[in-house]
């Protein structure tokens, strides 16, 4: 089964929290961890990766915390996953040609490429703003 790690899933949840608060000031790491149900230590590691990727900024001081580095509409879900998971290829041969000795005559490689391309299309077509909007719609009971 293809499966994203908790790193990607939890990181996206943290980013949705930050996107929901966009424009309202910094969000405390402890508040995100408490609302999302994961440890501050783990969240700190996620936020560090997201900061290194230029997706979040930390604000120091008494009213500090974390904010998105760009507007939610400018951050693709793909960017979040790449910052946390690295390359999103489902098999190594798609990003490292020649690594497999069957690379030149692998019948399945075409299928892997199609699956990988479909995943990329979805992740590139959704922004944090889209996810915040969907969250708001659910909370208001729209479309339920």
N, C-alpha and C positions, 0 to 999 in steps of 0.2 A: 504494500500500500504506500502510495506517495503521501508524505506527511510533513507539514511544516513543524519546526521545533517550537518549543515554548518561547524561545527567544524571539522568534518572528511574531508569534501570536500575541504575547504579552507586550512586546514593543509597539505593535499596532494599537493595542488597547490604550497604552500610555499616550500615544500620539493623538488618538481620538479625544482623550481627556484634554490635552493641550489645545487641540483644534476647537473644542467646545468652549474653551475659555479665551480664545483668541481675541485680543483687543481689550481684555479686562485686567491685564497685568499678570505677573508671574504666578505660577501654581507651585505650591510646595510639594517636594518629592514625597514626603510623608502622607500628604492628602491623596496623591495618586495611588500610592501603594495601598493605603487603607481602603479606598473605594474599589480598587481592582482586585484586592485580596492576594497580593504577592509581597515578598519581603522588600524592604528598602535597599538592602544590599544588592539584590538581584536587579531592582529597578535602577540603581545607580550605575551598574554595569551597562544596562541597556541605554540609558541616557548618555553615557560617555560615548558609546558607539554612534548614537544619533547626533551627538554634538560634533564628533570627529567628521561625520559625513556632511556637516553644515545644515542639518535639518532642525536642530534646536540650539538655543543659547541659554546659558545660565546667567542669572542676575544675582549678584552678591549683595549682602546687606540684610538689614532687618526685614525689609519687604521683598526680599529676593525669592528666587525659585527658578522655574524653567518656563520658557516661552518658545513658540515656534520661531524659527529663523526667517520664515516666509509665510505668506498668507496660506490658509488651508487649501485654497483652490489651486495653489502652485506646487503642492506636494503630492506626488503620485504615490499610490500604495506600493508600486514597484520600487520606488526609491527607498521607502522604509524597509522593505524586505531585503533589498540589496545591502543596505547599511548594516543590517543585523545578521543576515544569513550568508552574505557574499554572493557569488554568481548563482543565478537561479536555474541553471541548466539541470535537467533531471538525470542526465547521464554525462559522465566526464568527456566522452568523445565529442560532444557538441561544442565544448570550449577548448579542448586539448586534442586537436586532430593528431592522429598518429600514436596516441597513447595506447590504444588497443591494437593488437596485431590483426584484428579483423576489420579494422577501420575502412579499408578500401572495398571490401566485398560484404559488408554487413547489410542484410536485407532489412533488419529492424531499425536501422538508424533513421530511415525516412519517417517511420512512425514516431520515434522519439522526438524528431525535429518538429513534426506536426503538433504533438502534445505540448512541447516546449513553447512553440509559437502561439498556441491557443492560450496558454497560461500568461504569456507576455502580453497578449492583446488585452486580456481582462485586467491585469495588474496595471497596465498603462492607461486604461480607460476609466480608472476610479481615483478620485482625489480624496484627501481628508475632508474637504468640504462636502463631498457627496455622502460620506459616511456620517458626518455630523447631521446632515439633512435627514438621512434615513433614521438616525437615532431619534431626532426630534419628532419625525412622523410617527414612529412607534410609540413614543411616550404620549403623544396626543391621541393615539388610537386611530390614526388615519391609515387606511389600507389594511386594517386588521380584520 
